[in-house]
């Protein structure tokens, strides 16, 4: 029987209670060539505000202590709000992938309650060849379909060198713009970002629903795994997290299946020869917090081997209110990422605004 043994927990970065950097979101982590852990995250003045500032923290002792490296592109802070996630290629190069939105003022929100949409944006990527000490300027590329891009997840650079950048089409502030909200789109580049093509790889059903947090990971056996969350945009329950797989490098994908897990925003990491770690928010079912599943996905199904809580939340929302998707700006934790460390322990990072502190939290586990 698989069990999780907690080794440590704490904060990668703690935020002040107020000010322009009082919130940290979208934390992601990788292990560098040198064996350090690098965590990307974004400072904001508040949940939903259009002033993301990408930052890095670094640990050289397995996550026990962290040093703030600082903002990645401080010269762009006033021009763009940038949200991007870190990942690593097989050769050790690091990538940041996400989106950017022009900034118009300090108190501007990127979220519309009327349309349940976000400001128009464009996709961006950047690369570091020196373990995250320096980064190329963000390279922008256009969306192929109507709507904005919801993409709080990293780019997957396969061992064959293909770049796969997932996103979910999302409403904008324009109530008259028709957007297909119920599918995952991947942007594919076979020439290191010089040109891109797109493909729809996962589709869900359900009236007034949408997809979010589409994540692609390459497993040790070479299969590609994509998961997302399937959310109800109004009143009502959410759906189990969907998944799909590709066994030919991303050219073709299986029909959309169900993980059987009633989670929200999730993250992936390869585990063992053909397994995956699936980490996710749990706000509506079971004990609230960050949960971790060990799965062996295949054409036959997601193959969950274990599913248990990894970190328990003290609060689910910052003020009384529902935990439905439409109320996401009131959440008090989210966006988990799981990383396998060189000693085969597991690091989970996530943002939180909890009684014990606010910022980027972490929990370190041993899977036994």
C-alpha positions as MATLAB code, in Angstrom:
seq = 'XXXXXXXXXXXXXXXXXXXXXXXXXXXXXXXXXXXXXXXXXXXXXXXXXXXXXXXXXXXXXXXXXXXXXXXXXXXXXXXXXXXXXXXXXXXXXXXXXXXXXXXXXXXXXXXXXXXXXXXXXXXXXXXXXXXXXXXXXXXXXXXXXXXXXXXXXXXXXXXXXXXXXXXXXXXXXXXXXXXXXXXXXXXXXXXXXXXXXXXXXXXXXXXXXXXXXXXXXXXXXXXXXXXXXXXXXXXXXXXXXXXXXXXXXXXXXXXXXXXXXXXXXXXXXXXXXXXXXXXXXXXXXXXXXXXXXXXXXXXXXXXXXXXXXXXXXXXXXXXXXXXXXXXXXXXXXXXXXXXXXXXXXXXXXXXXXXXXXXXXXXXXXXXX';
ca = [
       0.000    0.000    0.000;
       1.380    3.414   -0.987;
       1.671    6.007    1.770;
       2.973    9.576    2.061;
       5.390   10.449    4.839;
       5.732   14.182    5.497;
       9.368   15.256    5.847;
       9.068   19.039    6.041;
       6.811   22.004    5.333;
       7.045   25.773    5.399;
       7.372   28.688    2.999;
       9.395   29.228   -0.143;
       8.521   32.919    0.102;
       6.441   34.868    2.612;
       4.573   38.012    1.615;
       3.725   41.064    3.708;
       0.107   41.577    4.700;
      -0.299   44.602    2.439;
       1.435   46.483   -0.353;
       2.171   45.847   -4.055;
       3.724   42.408   -3.375;
       1.329   41.083   -0.736;
       0.115   38.086   -2.776;
       2.122   35.291   -4.449;
       0.516   32.998   -7.042;
       1.293   30.367   -9.735;
       4.300   28.738   -8.051;
       6.207   26.091  -10.056;
       9.491   24.318   -9.305;
      12.275   22.465  -11.124;
      15.646   20.911  -10.266;
      18.565   22.554  -12.101;
      21.584   20.830  -13.684;
      23.516   21.540  -10.496;
      20.862   19.960   -8.262;
      19.430   23.196   -6.871;
      15.679   23.731   -6.671;
      14.346   26.770   -8.486;
      10.809   28.003   -7.802;
       9.024   30.516  -10.008;
       6.065   32.512   -8.716;
       4.344   35.864   -9.213;
       3.875   38.761   -6.827;
       0.673   40.802   -7.005;
      -1.130   43.484   -5.036;
      -4.225   41.263   -4.838;
      -5.890   38.181   -6.303;
      -7.225   39.066   -9.745;
      -5.153   42.236  -10.175;
      -3.401   42.926  -13.477;
       0.100   43.339  -12.030;
       1.769   39.919  -12.084;
       5.539   40.191  -11.500;
       7.455   36.939  -12.177;
      10.015   36.073   -9.475;
      12.410   33.263   -8.568;
      13.561   31.697   -5.313;
      16.396   29.181   -5.073;
      17.283   26.401   -2.625;
      20.636   24.596   -2.487;
      19.762   22.322    0.442;
      16.831   20.292   -0.867;
      14.175   22.862    0.008;
      15.037   23.428    3.681;
      15.933   27.074    3.110;
      15.208   29.464    0.242;
      16.851   32.604   -1.087;
      14.852   35.133   -3.099;
      16.616   35.684   -6.420;
      14.227   38.517   -7.273;
      12.066   39.651  -10.159;
      12.932   38.137  -13.543;
      12.195   41.141  -15.794;
      12.004   44.179  -13.494;
      12.290   46.532  -16.496;
       8.962   45.182  -17.815;
       7.000   45.509  -14.556;
       5.240   48.744  -15.488;
       4.554   47.757  -19.111;
       3.274   44.185  -18.816;
       1.568   41.890  -16.360;
       3.309   38.544  -16.980;
       2.318   35.127  -15.664;
       4.562   32.198  -16.629;
       5.544   28.756  -15.333;
       9.002   27.205  -15.160;
       9.966   23.817  -16.623;
      13.131   21.956  -17.638;
      14.173   20.306  -20.898;
      16.136   17.066  -21.049;
      19.383   18.974  -21.744;
      18.942   21.047  -18.571;
      17.811   24.280  -20.224;
      15.009   26.002  -18.336;
      11.883   27.502  -19.876;
       9.223   29.967  -18.824;
       5.874   29.817  -20.607;
       2.670   31.718  -20.040;
       0.981   34.947  -21.074;
       1.317   38.691  -20.813;
      -1.228   41.504  -20.690;
      -0.531   45.234  -21.120;
      -0.865   47.252  -17.931;
      -3.018   50.381  -17.777;
      -2.978   51.247  -14.081;
      -2.217   50.069  -10.554;
      -5.835   49.251   -9.656;
      -6.788   47.410  -12.841;
      -8.272   43.918  -12.554;
      -7.708   41.312  -15.256;
     -10.979   39.565  -14.285;
     -14.534   40.419  -15.413;
     -17.396   39.301  -13.192;
     -19.839   40.059  -16.025;
     -18.324   37.718  -18.622;
     -16.311   35.464  -16.288;
     -13.451   36.416  -18.561;
      -9.927   37.817  -18.517;
      -8.203   40.642  -20.341;
      -6.978   39.879  -23.873;
      -3.458   38.485  -23.782;
      -0.735   36.851  -25.845;
       1.392   33.791  -25.202;
       5.079   34.176  -24.322;
       8.122   31.980  -23.743;
      11.672   32.498  -22.496;
      14.749   30.285  -22.052;
      17.674   30.157  -19.636;
      20.855   28.216  -20.434;
      22.532   28.992  -17.074;
      20.107   27.386  -14.583;
      17.883   30.431  -14.243;
      20.461   33.094  -13.431;
      19.693   34.963  -16.670;
      16.751   34.773  -19.062;
      16.045   35.760  -22.651;
      13.528   38.524  -23.242;
       9.972   37.137  -23.532;
       9.117   35.995  -27.049;
       5.445   36.565  -27.875;
       3.298   34.495  -30.223;
      -0.335   34.945  -31.188;
      -3.366   32.918  -30.240;
      -4.851   30.949  -33.131;
      -8.460   31.011  -31.886;
     -10.927   33.607  -30.519;
     -10.639   34.453  -26.831;
      -7.889   34.877  -24.282;
      -5.463   32.184  -23.088;
      -5.870   30.609  -19.663;
      -2.504   28.916  -19.107;
      -1.043   28.727  -15.590;
       0.984   25.656  -16.637;
       4.468   25.059  -18.107;
       5.649   24.218  -21.590;
       6.605   20.569  -22.174;
       9.846   20.169  -24.120;
       9.961   16.504  -25.079;
      13.121   14.433  -25.218;
      12.765   14.487  -29.017;
      12.908   18.290  -28.938;
       9.267   19.131  -29.658;
       7.794   22.077  -27.742;
       4.200   21.577  -26.560;
       2.508   24.604  -24.959;
      -1.043   23.983  -23.670;
      -3.752   26.543  -23.034;
      -7.517   26.758  -22.569;
      -9.476   29.356  -24.583;
     -11.170   31.772  -22.202;
     -13.716   34.561  -22.391;
     -12.492   38.156  -22.572;
     -14.264   41.315  -21.354;
     -16.245   41.414  -24.620;
     -19.707   39.896  -23.967;
     -20.316   39.532  -27.710;
     -17.217   37.447  -28.432;
     -18.029   33.757  -28.873;
     -15.327   31.493  -27.423;
     -15.167   27.690  -27.405;
     -14.501   27.117  -23.700;
     -14.682   23.343  -23.588;
     -11.433   22.164  -25.127;
      -7.676   22.097  -24.516;
      -5.481   23.555  -27.247;
      -1.789   22.772  -27.629;
       0.641   24.966  -29.505;
       3.355   22.848  -31.147;
       6.768   23.982  -32.357;
       9.335   21.696  -33.982;
      11.837   24.505  -34.611;
      12.427   25.882  -31.092;
       9.713   28.504  -31.184;
      10.345   29.909  -34.675;
       6.942   28.704  -35.943;
       3.859   27.305  -34.230;
       0.818   25.253  -35.155;
      -2.129   24.339  -32.968;
      -4.238   21.286  -32.239;
      -7.309   20.648  -30.080;
      -6.595   17.533  -28.019;
      -9.197   17.271  -25.265;
     -12.882   18.171  -25.210;
     -15.529   18.055  -22.480;
     -19.308   18.304  -22.446;
     -21.678   20.091  -20.103;
     -23.776   23.232  -20.373;
     -22.099   26.391  -19.045;
     -18.809   24.649  -18.269;
     -15.193   25.359  -19.146;
     -11.720   23.867  -19.081;
      -8.821   25.335  -17.082;
      -5.230   24.522  -16.137;
      -4.355   22.218  -19.051;
      -1.035   20.519  -18.217;
       1.142   18.290  -20.445;
       3.954   16.064  -19.121;
       6.189   13.474  -20.761;
       6.373   10.216  -18.791;
       9.487    8.082  -18.476;
       8.156    5.641  -21.095;
       7.801    8.467  -23.647;
       4.019    8.776  -23.451;
       2.547   12.262  -23.168;
      -0.118   12.852  -20.538;
      -2.488   15.836  -20.518;
      -4.865   16.704  -17.698;
      -7.043   19.711  -16.882;
      -9.928   20.688  -14.641;
     -13.538   20.777  -15.854;
     -15.438   23.529  -14.079;
     -19.036   24.686  -13.836;
     -19.188   28.419  -14.572;
     -22.335   28.991  -12.495;
     -24.129   27.185   -9.703;
     -23.611   23.454   -9.467;
     -20.973   20.804   -8.993;
     -17.725   20.529  -10.939;
     -16.737   17.429  -12.893;
     -13.931   14.863  -12.474;
     -10.594   15.970  -13.945;
     -10.313   14.803  -17.584;
      -7.192   13.331  -19.178;
      -5.835   12.209  -22.524;
      -2.598   10.619  -23.758;
      -0.402   10.547  -26.846;
       1.948    7.701  -27.772;
       3.452    9.308  -30.892;
       5.000   12.495  -29.554;
       1.817   14.571  -29.661;
       0.635   13.948  -33.225;
      -2.479   12.025  -32.153;
      -4.306   11.792  -28.820;
      -6.709    9.350  -27.194;
     -10.362   10.311  -26.771;
     -10.916   12.337  -23.603;
     -11.201   10.128  -20.514;
     -11.858   10.715  -16.823;
      -9.330   10.488  -14.012;
     -12.189    9.715  -11.648;
     -10.813   12.391   -9.297;
     -13.057   15.283   -8.257;
     -10.333   17.901   -8.078;
      -9.777   21.418   -9.291;
      -6.574   23.028  -10.651;
      -3.855   20.376  -10.915;
      -0.218   19.640  -11.776;
       1.715   16.690  -13.182;
       5.130   15.061  -12.852;
       6.516   11.751  -14.196;
       7.049    9.055  -11.554;
       8.763    5.700  -11.995;
       8.822    3.924  -15.334;
       5.280    4.614  -16.507;
       3.493    6.351  -13.658;
       2.585    9.964  -12.910;
       2.097   12.166   -9.871;
      -1.147   14.137  -10.041;
      -1.393   16.972   -7.502;
      -4.558   19.039   -7.189;
      -6.635   21.491   -5.163;
      -9.498   20.052   -3.161;
     -12.059   22.612   -1.996;
     -15.423   20.944   -2.590;
     -15.054   17.265   -1.689;
     -13.133   15.470    1.054;
     -10.798   17.385    3.414;
      -9.845   20.753    1.896;
      -6.204   21.187    0.937;
      -3.656   19.915   -1.566;
      -4.082   16.260   -2.554;
      -1.660   13.954   -4.346;
      -2.467   10.901   -6.447;
      -0.110    8.269   -7.850;
      -1.466    6.994  -11.169;
      -0.491    4.603  -13.944;
      -2.317    6.103  -16.936;
      -2.882    4.108  -20.116;
      -5.395    3.688  -22.901;
      -7.429    1.599  -20.442;
      -7.848    4.395  -17.879;
      -6.090    6.718  -15.454;
      -5.098    3.895  -13.116;
      -5.108    5.592   -9.711;
      -2.893    3.688   -7.256;
      -3.181    6.058   -4.324;
      -4.970    9.341   -3.608;
      -4.511   11.140   -0.287;
      -4.148   14.571    1.229;
      -0.641   16.062    1.249;
      -1.344   19.429    2.931;
      -4.448   20.424    4.881;
      -5.785   23.959    4.506;
      -6.760   25.989    7.541;
      -9.174   28.072    5.455;
     -10.646   27.564    1.994;
     -11.744   31.151    1.306;
     -10.531   34.460    2.731;
     -14.081   35.645    3.450;
     -17.373   33.769    3.789;
     -18.598   32.650    0.386;
     -18.946   29.786   -2.038;
     -16.076   27.758   -3.451;
     -17.521   27.805   -6.952;
     -15.309   28.814   -9.881;
     -17.057   32.190  -10.257;
     -15.831   33.108   -6.748;
     -12.156   32.147   -7.353;
     -10.794   35.572   -6.357;
     -11.858   34.739   -2.771;
      -9.848   31.487   -2.559;
      -7.100   31.168    0.067;
      -4.839   28.533   -1.564;
      -4.233   26.988   -4.942;
      -2.204   26.132   -8.055;
      -0.086   23.246   -6.721;
       2.992   21.904   -8.499;
       4.797   18.631   -7.741;
       8.497   18.005   -8.437;
      10.511   14.822   -7.925;
      13.865   15.627   -6.288;
      17.156   13.780   -6.952;
      16.754   11.657   -3.799;
      13.264   10.596   -4.978;
      11.492   12.676   -2.357;
       8.676   14.883   -3.610;
       8.286   18.661   -3.278;
       4.865   20.297   -3.615;
       4.642   24.095   -3.859;
       1.441   26.172   -3.865;
       0.230   29.674   -3.086;
      -1.612   30.296    0.139;
      -3.179   32.984    2.304;
      -3.583   31.110    5.559;
      -3.666   31.874    9.291;
       0.002   30.815    9.591;
       1.162   33.092    6.777;
       0.804   34.113    3.161;
       3.005   33.525    0.134;
       4.357   30.362   -1.498;
       4.045   27.347    0.765;
       5.683   23.954    0.393;
       5.419   20.443    1.721;
       8.067   17.768    1.193;
       7.033   14.102    1.150;
       8.473   10.644    0.882;
       6.350    8.139   -1.033;
       6.610    4.739    0.607;
];
